[in-house]
Amino acid sequence: MNNFKIKYNNLELMGYPVYNDSIEKIKLSENKIIINTINPHSYVIAKSDKIFQKALLNSNILLADGVGIVFASLLLKRRKVHKINGPHLFNYLLNHYHNRNLKIFFLGSTENTLHKIKNRISKEYPNFHVEYYSPPFKKEFTKADNKKIIYAINSFEPDILFVGMTAPKQEKWVYKNEQAIITKMICSIGAVFDFYAETVKMPGKFWQKFGLIWLIRFIREPKKLWKRVFISTPKFIFYVFLSTFKISE
């Protein structure tokens, strides 16, 4: 898998090297950089999904997504890890590289959402060259599916590949296929596609400031997110408790 590892300022937290530096330190390089995020829900899922766990550990950059990881870093390490979520990363990369003629590719979501993303970027960041691919909506892709996906990406040879197929599917897909992909950076950013396309409204700055995006999303989509709130969050708190007192699981 991803044998190349840039040395970043990371914080070892509950078995994961969580990125603990400013977002401005995240740059394109000649080597492929895999960027994922970790939050309480993904941490809990990875406990029983070893491929997902490997995918997170294989990241060059693993971002702390949400207040849960910040809380754990304060309690366990007495240090406040830098919180950088998917929308924050996405906006930073667009703004930082908008004066360069980079090629960016979007993988995931519907044709309608992807078309809206491309149109918006063409207006706001006209120097970018944008392409996209909407894969079939299924739990597992066939070899034929993957061949089409990878061909679409590699034909374009993007500088940055954004993957939005929700966790853990997106991270696992990248982990299994990243060596076949021609790009400099792969970012798994989930719900950002819908936020940027404005098919789903982004929670306001107040909620973003206090790390409560999850609460607004839960209120809007309780059926989709109830497991995160009522199962994953209590489990994560329990794992933090075990780590606090160094109790074996």
Residue pairs with C-beta under 8 A, 6 or more apart in sequence:
1 54
1 58
1 175
1 178
1 179
2 32
2 34
2 58
2 59
2 60
2 178
2 179
4 31
4 32
4 60
5 60
6 29
6 31
6 33
6 60
8 19
8 21
8 25
8 60
8 61
9 19
9 20
9 21
9 25
10 17
10 18
10 19
10 20
10 62
11 17
11 18
11 20
11 73
11 77
11 79
11 81
12 18
13 69
13 72
13 73
13 76
13 77
13 81
14 43
14 72
14 76
14 239
14 240
14 243
16 38
16 43
16 56
16 57
16 62
17 57
17 62
18 38
18 62
18 63
18 64
18 69
18 73
18 81
19 61
19 62
19 63
19 64
19 81
19 82
19 84
20 64
20 73
20 79
20 81
20 82
21 82
22 82
23 82
23 84
23 88
23 89
23 92
24 92
24 96
26 35
26 61
26 89
26 92
26 93
28 97
28 159
28 160
28 184
28 185
29 184
30 184
31 184
32 178
32 181
32 183
32 184
32 185
32 186
33 60
33 61
33 184
33 185
33 186
34 58
34 59
34 60
34 61
34 174
34 178
34 185
34 186
35 59
35 60
35 61
35 62
35 63
35 89
35 185
35 186
35 187
35 188
36 55
36 56
36 59
36 61
36 62
36 63
36 171
36 174
36 188
37 62
37 63
37 64
37 65
37 84
37 85
37 86
37 89
37 188
37 189
37 190
38 56
38 62
38 63
38 64
38 65
38 69
39 64
39 65
39 66
39 68
39 69
40 66
40 68
40 69
40 228
40 232
40 233
40 235
40 236
40 237
41 167
41 227
41 228
41 232
41 233
41 236
42 52
42 56
42 65
42 167
42 168
42 171
43 69
43 236
43 239
44 231
44 232
44 235
44 236
44 239
45 52
45 167
45 168
45 232
46 52
46 53
46 56
46 168
47 53
47 239
49 168
49 172
51 168
51 172
51 175
51 176
52 167
52 168
52 171
52 172
54 175
55 168
55 171
55 172
55 174
55 175
56 62
56 171
58 175
63 84
63 85
63 89
64 70
64 73
64 81
64 82
64 83
64 84
65 83
65 84
65 85
65 86
66 83
66 85
66 211
66 213
66 214
67 83
67 210
67 211
67 212
68 233
68 236
69 81
69 83
70 80
70 81
70 83
70 211
71 240
72 236
72 240
72 243
73 79
73 80
73 81
74 80
75 240
75 244
76 240
76 243
76 244
83 211
85 213
86 187
86 189
86 190
86 191
86 192
87 189
87 192
87 195
87 196
87 202
87 208
89 187
89 189
90 162
90 187
90 189
90 192
90 196
93 160
93 187
94 121
94 124
94 125
94 128
97 128
97 159
97 160
98 125
98 127
98 128
99 127
100 127
101 127
101 128
101 129
102 127
102 128
102 129
102 158
102 159
102 160
103 128
103 129
103 130
103 131
103 156
103 157
103 158
103 159
103 160
104 121
104 128
104 129
104 130
104 158
104 159
104 160
104 161
104 162
105 130
105 131
105 132
105 133
105 153
105 156
105 158
105 160
105 161
105 162
105 183
106 114
106 117
106 118
106 130
106 131
106 132
106 133
106 162
106 164
106 193
107 132
107 133
107 135
107 149
107 153
107 161
107 162
107 163
107 164
107 165
108 134
108 135
108 163
108 164
108 165
108 170
108 193
109 134
109 164
109 165
109 193
109 194
109 197
110 134
111 134
112 199
113 193
113 194
113 197
113 199
114 132
114 133
114 134
114 193
114 197
115 132
116 197
116 198
116 199
117 130
117 132
117 193
117 196
117 197
118 130
118 131
118 132
120 196
120 197
120 198
121 128
121 130
122 128
122 130
131 152
131 156
131 158
133 148
133 149
133 152
133 153
135 141
135 145
135 149
135 165
136 145
138 145
139 169
141 149
141 173
146 177
149 177
150 177
150 180
150 181
153 161
153 181
153 182
153 183
154 180
154 181
154 182
157 182
157 183
158 182
158 183
159 183
159 184
159 185
160 183
160 184
160 185
160 186
160 187
161 181
161 183
161 185
161 186
161 187
162 187
162 189
162 192
162 193
163 170
163 173
163 174
163 186
163 187
163 188
163 189
164 170
164 188
164 189
164 190
164 191
164 192
164 193
165 173
165 190
166 190
166 191
167 188
167 190
170 188
170 190
171 188
174 186
174 188
178 186
191 200
191 217
194 200
195 201
195 202
200 220
202 208
203 212
203 213
203 216
203 217
207 213
207 215
207 216
214 225
214 228
214 229
217 225
218 225
218 226
218 228
218 229
239 249
241 247
242 248
242 249
